Amino acid sequence: MTANDTAVGAAQSQQVSNTISLPADEAKATPAPPPATPSHPLGPITAAEITQSSGLIKAFWPEGTDCHFKGITLLEPTKAELAPYLAAERAGQTPFPIDRRSFVIYYFRGTDNLHEAVINLTKNTVESNVKLGPFLHPNADGDEIIAVEKALLAHPEVQAEIVKLKLPEGTVLVSDPWIYGSDGLKDGKFYDDKRLMQCYLYMRDPSNSSEADSCHYAFPLPISPVIDPATMELVRIDILPTGLDEKLKPLEPWKPVKGNEYIPEAQTLRTDLKPLRVEQPEGASFTVEDFSELGRLIKWQKWDFKVGFNSREGMILYDVHYDNKPLFYRLSLSDMSIPYADPRTPYHRKAAFDLGDAGAGIMANNLQLGCDCLGSIYYISSVLADAEGKPVNMPNVVCVHEQDAGIGWKHTNYRTNRAVVVRNRELVLQTILTVSNYEYILAFIFNTAGDITYEARATGILSTSPVDVDLTETPHPYGTIVHPGVLASFHQHFFSLRIDPMIAGHGNSIAYDEAYALPRDPKLNPHGTGYTIRKTKIDTSGGFDLDPSKNRTFKIINESVKNTVNGSPVGYKVMVPPVQPILADKDSFHYKRAEFADRTFYVTKYSEGELYSGGKYTNQSRGGTGVRSWADRKDSLEGGDPVLWVNFGINHIPRVEDFPVMPVETLRVMLRPVNFFDKNPALDVPPSTQSFNCSVGLNKPEDLGEKVEAPTLGGEGGKLAPCCGGH
Amino acid sequence: MTANDTAVGAAQSQQVSNTISLPADEAKATPAPPPATPSHPLGPITAAEITQSSGLIKAFWPEGTDCHFKGITLLEPTKAELAPYLAAERAGQTPFPIDRRSFVIYYFRGTDNLHEAVINLTKNTVESNVKLGPFLHPNADGDEIIAVEKALLAHPEVQAEIVKLKLPEGTVLVSDPWIYGSDGLKDGKFYDDKRLMQCYLYMRDPSNSSEADSCHYAFPLPISPVIDPATMELVRIDILPTGLDEKLKPLEPWKPVKGNEYIPEAQTLRTDLKPLRVEQPEGASFTVEDFSELGRLIKWQKWDFKVGFNSREGMILYDVHYDNKPLFYRLSLSDMSIPYADPRTPYHRKAAFDLGDAGAGIMANNLQLGCDCLGSIYYISSVLADAEGKPVNMPNVVCVHEQDAGIGWKHTNYRTNRAVVVRNRELVLQTILTVSNYEYILAFIFNTAGDITYEARATGILSTSPVDVDLTETPHPYGTIVHPGVLASFHQHFFSLRIDPMIAGHGNSIAYDEAYALPRDPKLNPHGTGYTIRKTKIDTSGGFDLDPSKNRTFKIINESVKNTVNGSPVGYKVMVPPVQPILADKDSFHYKRAEFADRTFYVTKYSEGELYSGGKYTNQSRGGTGVRSWADRKDSLEGGDPVLWVNFGINHIPRVEDFPVMPVETLRVMLRPVNFFDKNPALDVPPSTQSFNCSVGLNKPEDLGEKVEAPTLGGEGGKLAPCCGGH
């Protein structure tokens, strides 16, 4: 082995060739024997496995090598191995065992030499250990962000700029470090492909500096330091434009404005909201079993699925079945992109990939009983790795609970007045990410009619920019002024849901239906009222859009399995709201990088490792490694193993009401059976009855209409039949 | 007065000139003096006023004239009178009194001579009494529908056709009489403008004939009698096509198929759904006051509004304010249209206007405690008129209750780990219509962030048609086969919400914003990432569409009132999902009649009496009297009194899962403040706490993650701050 990497400090680095499999005895200082392997290939990585993985990596290098771990995650088995495993398991057979593996991303601390390694946990070996090209960057991490904030605020050059603002005595500065983004430019010492961080500066309300949760976004400052997070070196300081155009002006004394706090102590709280509680006196209807130390198998109302969790994707669902019928192999959020649209330097680089740049698992909130989730709640916890390669407990990252969502179905025969009604009971799995300023509340929601909804709610705080106070009432070309001195620029939010289907088993196709008016015809359509449906099958990978003018409806179908009533191929349709495609032009890095933000659907042929629609390494990426590029391969989908990427989002034109914290904006993608079942699958839900639901009437007894037995339209003798049995 | 109408039976009819005001002493047999006037011009019509109205009409005509009443409803005052009334009332002043009036539609029984009258209830006079042209028809009514069903099933010619089907002994036939629709054709004795009813024939499951709620839609029969409901005369019998094209074949013996029941006795019910109850131990947060005998003023979380109810529109909201700031003058569903797309005779006439042809009030369900509404429920009841002009109690037609809709907003400062979270509490006003086979669950939903949502859920039963059993597995060009022998044809559902706004007071405009990518420019947009917003004000009445490719967002604004933060005109935006416009071609009656079904928005200049977007009389209408025609006047909207008609719906391609009852399909229109408030209006909602919400943890104590105080990313020393005060 030759040593031609630049040594950093005392560490010696070694050139590694592309793929190395080290037998256990060649590894230096082999760590302690691994703990008993968790029982399932899909089990989330355990604390012991995290320790084992980082130990093996550290042992690979000379003693004392300071590894900065960016991720230690489960490397899921290939579909070729796993699909038969799951089928055998379900059939009660003994599956062929699959080795567990972890995937490790790490640096040598202080360098940008990113490494990827695969650990075979079962065999306790390093299967591969690869140094990546110089300009691939992984996610930021929490420790790093905090260290960057500390370092830049202490930097004398930064302080020298701050002094020009003549802030009040005792003002506490705050910084939101951001990933640097991309623009292909060289600036000073570095090209934009050197891993850097651009930092936005704010302050706590100067009149309330001791309040650690003062909403600093109400006080954006026009100073943006750029830092090298590997060395904490200050690269430069960008001054931000605060007028209506790109011109910069010299820093001037801050003009006092008041704050805008979201903490309850700063509000005159409403006093008239009465409690509303959800009670399940007999417990919840779902069951939870451990399929591994951290993996949970959930069963509810004919649904069963496994829940996993990892640092990047957060919550994942595997092997989703309804009534033991296979539906979805894997469901996950594959990334999010939030490109900002203030065209002025340096905002052109403001674009975040919240999974690739940060991590839905890392950023997941610890959900608090009674605050985040209402009713009878089961929590799923996780374990992730910190920068030292040590396990960190992540308590309560997913909450599981039922909820009532109104009426599920109803019919009243007007001749008898007999109403039959069932309620729409749902099962919710929810997780919440905090990505610096913003929050995203993400949930998979199941109901009793065979539907799965993926719901995303955007909340938290706008990422604000400074604007001159005297422009407060001027319409701004690039955003909305939400507070004096505070500009919230226009931006878009894109979510990309990855659906790996197995509707009625593996071997699916993607198709879409469109409704076409029939032409007038004296025999076939004499009155011009007719329309029919045309189906188009998607044979080749590519990108696709909605078209409401044709009612274009995308479906995942299994052409080998026919509906028992009408012979249609069984299927599930995808109902997704439209969003304006990414507005940044095709030559921009915003566009090139956010490969899922230009089409509502991408369909690709399944390929191992293609999990993240923005590409594997989004931090300061260039594009070319995500779903648009995979789709451009124009693979044939005849093999029946498509992956569907469903992209949706918000064009966020901020409103004053979105500040200082945004009321949720909710998006839903719904997966609904289409000619999969032989009738309404919720027919067997017991009718909604008062004895079961125990509602309370608020009318005074003499007003309570239900006691009035006046004749109503229809019915025999006008008697009101009870809507439900056994009152 | 001359008598030149054709006498019907013993009744003498009199020619009336267009507008007659009869002083009280000229009316024959003046009824008893009216009861004390209800105290409010918007109070729903009372039982006494219904009696008074029908009494005055009957007294107008010779004794014994058999009046068939089709509607006796409140005639709301003009805006010129009412708006100042409401403003004065709100200001605590004594408003100038407004006479109460009713609007009466009636026939002489057995004729089609439709009359409209206006009664001045305050003065006890008939202000006008007009015979309409021969071909205007009002809604069907329940008594009539039941009478038609009885008559046609007993008719010997109908029975002679049924005999050809050789149905099993004891089979019970059922008919769904439908409004006739329009096609401009003459058929035998009558043009299609003679009021007729086309009736679909079904049967109860022959193996279960005694079950009064057998799902007859599983047994559609190819016999469709056409009846004159005025005389109960059988006009003709249409035979329905049962193949794949328009060809008819002679009736043949019924081929047995099994049924498809929705009643719970026919199911093997699930046994594992545990109860879920909503408890409000301190009662609900809303208050209800009577503003008239039947009118309810509701106050909740800074919202206040009046609720009315009438036979056609069902539930209406008036004078909606938030924190005493005016927002909406009147909110109502203005009609619905369900045009069917099977082009074959006679289905080309199958199109229902559920409000104009039936009536959302007439068809409103009696909501049952614990079945239809969950939690702590207040009911609003109503009184409508029957065909004899007598009042009929309509108990529990609207239910009012709170519900929890998840998190309302949240932010966690990652530096301190302090989470601030509030829940999204909503107030729901819900009503359910049964229109023969279908149900629609309609609700106005308010939340604490200034939003109003109008939610429509479609459920109930598809209106089915017969198809040959041997075609069950053949793809059908005009629908989906949902059961052997049962075709559910393609059709569309269109809803039209009428919004009469007063955002920040009367004097509003309608505008839309679109987002446009900025062109590349070395100074202004050097990286191609920028976009900006262009606003277009709507100056002239017309129809408008969504355009997601531009993020076209429609807003109601008040240009005289500026946002206190950024000077924008205050406004509310309308978020509405797209639907495929009506597919029937422009020359078809479907298209001509459903004037709201081709555009997402219509904007008209306010004009008294323009309440129903399909026109006043939709039954067998021709078009030309609805919102498209009003918009075509191209009125200037400069006067600041626009009415916004928001049209949305479903292109219903039926699925097997929609049968025998359809799981709800849900549509939502959301009205959200845009730069109306000076910050998030829900900031003062108290934080969500466990002590308030009393959730229950389902994990075993040793697993309950929240007790783990392991370090988490960020925070000082890793301690988890409680998310909420006072645990």
Interface residues (C-beta under 8 A of the other chain):
Chain A: D141 G142 D143 I146 V174 D183 A212 D213 D245 E246 N260 Y262 I263 P264 Q267 T268 L269 R270 D272 L273 K274 P275 L276 R277 V278 E279 Q280 P281 E282 G283 A284 S285 Q301 P339 Y340 A341 D342 P343 R344 T345 Y347 H348 A351 I362 N365 N366 Q368 L369 G370 C371 D372 C373 L374 G375 S376 I377 Y378 Y379 S381 D386 V392 N393 M394 P395 N396 V397 E402 Q403 D404 G406 I407 G408 W409 K410 H411 T412 N413 Y414 R415 T416 R418 A419 V420 V421 R423 N424 R425 I432 T434 S436 E439 I441 N447 T448 A449 G450 D451 R457 T459 G460 I461 T472 E473 T474 P475 P477 Y478 T480 I481 V482 H483 P484 F490 D513 A515 Y516 A517 L518 R520 K523 L524 N525 P526 H527 G528 T529 G530 Y531 T532 I533 L546 P548 S549 K550 N551 T553 K562 N563 V565 N566 G567 S568 P577 P578 V579 Q580 P581 L583 A584 D585 K586 D587 S588 F589 H590 Y591 N651 I653 R655 V656 E657 D658 F659 P660 V661 M662 P663 V664 R672 P673 V674 N675 F676 F677 D678 K679 N680 P681 A682 L683 D684 V685 P686 P687 S688 T689 Q690 S691 F692 N693 C694 S695 V696 G697 L698 N699 D703 L704 G705 E706 V708 A710 P711 T712 L713 G714 L720 P722 C723 C724 G725
Chain B: D141 G142 D143 I145 I146 V174 D183 A212 D213 D245 E246 N260 Y262 I263 P264 Q267 T268 L269 R270 D272 L273 K274 P275 L276 R277 V278 E279 Q280 P281 E282 G283 A284 S285 Q301 P339 Y340 A341 D342 P343 R344 T345 Y347 H348 A351 I362 N365 N366 Q368 L369 G370 C371 D372 C373 L374 G375 S376 I377 Y378 Y379 S381 D386 V392 N393 M394 P395 N396 E402 Q403 D404 G406 I407 G408 W409 K410 H411 T412 N413 Y414 R415 T416 R418 A419 V420 V421 R423 N424 R425 I432 T434 S436 E439 I441 N447 T448 A449 G450 D451 R457 T459 G460 I461 T472 E473 T474 P475 P477 Y478 T480 I481 V482 H483 P484 F490 D513 A515 Y516 A517 L518 R520 K523 L524 N525 P526 H527 G528 T529 G530 Y531 T532 I533 L546 P548 S549 K550 N551 T553 K562 N563 V565 N566 G567 S568 P577 P578 V579 Q580 P581 L583 A584 D585 D587 S588 F589 H590 Y591 N651 I653 R655 V656 E657 D658 F659 P660 V661 M662 P663 V664 R672 P673 V674 N675 F676 F677 D678 K679 N680 P681 A682 L683 D684 V685 P686 P687 S688 T689 Q690 S691 F692 N693 C694 S695 V696 G697 L698 N699 D703 L704 G705 E706 K707 V708 A710 P711 T712 L713 G714 L720 P722 C723 C724 G725
